[in-house]
Each structure stands twice: as structure tokens, then as C-alpha cells.
Amino acid sequence: MNIKQINTAFILGAGLGTRLRPLTENMPKPLLEIGGRPIITFAMEHLRAVGIKQFIVNTHHCAQKYAEFFPDNNWQDIPITFRHEPVLLDTAGGIKNIEDLIAEDERIIVYNGDILTNMPIELLIRKHFELKTSVTLALRSSGQLLNVNVDKEGFVCDMRHILKNEGVKRCLFAGIYIVEKTFLKRLTAGKIESIVLPLVEMIEENPRSVGGVVIDDGRWYDVGTVEEYNKLNKAGIA
């Protein structure tokens, strides 16, 4: 196996999409269409371009809709494994829930299923192997929530101001990150938990354990509100 290659992507598809109601009352947010295609397929296209060979997608709200959109459990000849969550587990819980689907020497790209971006994530992959971190986050310099702090060496030193460590730069978390399987040992099966607290705990133990790379090239949208969704559709984002 080429250690520079990442074969598996975990796309977060289980959210309730509460901010997009009523559009999401009977549809998972990542399956809403923009430009005539489901949002999640933009993520899949983006990931295929960096060599991803299989997708894992977690489901919860209106899970049966995924089977309607992907009846053969694949997209563009890339297989998709769906992992249902009867109880919504949040990000850390969702990642732990797919642990059995990840090989021991593997790492995965985790990708929020409700973002639209063409940022060059090959820079994220390169940085992950350079820093040799357990987790590496893709970051942006601007945005509404600049709540990830990085130090001068490019390591994440705080998230959501929990550790009160300003570092040298405040960034937006872009919703894309690389996780080594070894990190999953820190997580508890069945626990409903955001990824943030386990990352902060790891940073406290080892300030060089979580990497970050600022990638400002390309577009990046969080499809967070009905207004934003309508604006993107009107703009013809493709």
C-alpha cells in the first residue's frame, strides 16, 4: 500500500438538517439538489479526484432516501457502504461507528456532507503526511466561525477557545479532515459526541498531535440555511 494514498472517505450524511427545514423534513440534507444534482455528489466528485476508491456514508434521518438515490450502492463505479445510526451519534460517535470498516494501517478523509467546495484537498493530504499527525484539519482564513487556533508550526493548539491558547492564527474549520485509525481508539463506541472534545483532549496531551493546513484557494460554501441554499441554486453552482 502506498502510504501517500488515502483510499477511503467517510461522508457525514446522518444530520437532521434542522436549519434547512422545511426542505429537509422528508429528505436528508446531503440529498437536496443544487444545480440538478444531490449535494453529496459534489463531495464524491471532489474526493474521487484525489484518488478515493470507496465511500462510507452514515445515515439516520430519512435513511431510505439514500437507497433511492444510490440503488446500486455506488457512484461513478466507486462503491458506497451505508452505515445506519438508529440513534444519531454526532461526528466522533459516527466515526467510531465505522471503525470495523477501516483497515488497521488505514486512514480516512472525513468530509461533511453539506458543504460545497473545490478547494485543493491534495494539500491537506500532503500536509498530513508531512506532519505525521493523528488528525489533520483543512482550514480557511476567513468565515463566520474563526474558532480553530494554529501555532507557528502549523499544529492546531485550540478549538472553540476551550484551552485559551490563541496561537498565531484563528481559522475556520472547513469540514474536511484526515483521521488515522489509531485515533479511533480514543473514542467510545455508542457515545454521542462531537469530534471537538476528543481533539482538544489530545492537544492537551500532545501539542503536536493535531495538524492544520490553511487552504484559501477555491470556493467553499456551507449549505446552512434555506436562504443560502436558494442563493446557490440561483447562482448555478456546478
Number of C-alpha atoms within 10 A of each C-alpha: 8 6 9 10 16 20 19 23 24 25 25 22 28 28 22 18 21 13 13 18 14 11 16 20 14 12 19 24 28 25 19 17 14 23 13 11 12 15 20 25 18 20 21 20 14 18 24 18 11 15 13 19 15 20 23 21 22 23 25 18 22 16 20 13 15 18 11 10 13 12 10 11 16 14 16 9 10 13 15 19 15 19 18 19 18 11 13 20 22 17 19 23 21 28 24 20 21 19 15 8 11 14 11 11 10 16 22 23 25 21 22 22 28 25 20 22 17 16 18 17 22 13 13 24 21 13 19 25 15 10 18 14 19 21 24 27 26 26 24 21 14 12 13 7 11 18 18 23 26 25 19 10 12 20 22 29 29 26 23 14 14 12 14 11 15 16 17 12 17 21 23 18 23 23 16 19 25 24 20 20 20 14 17 19 11 14 16 13 17 15 16 15 17 15 15 15 14 16 22 22 15 18 20 14 10 11 16 19 20 26 29 28 24 19 16 15 12 10 10 15 15 15 23 15 15 15 11 14 19 13 14 17 15 11 11 11 11 11
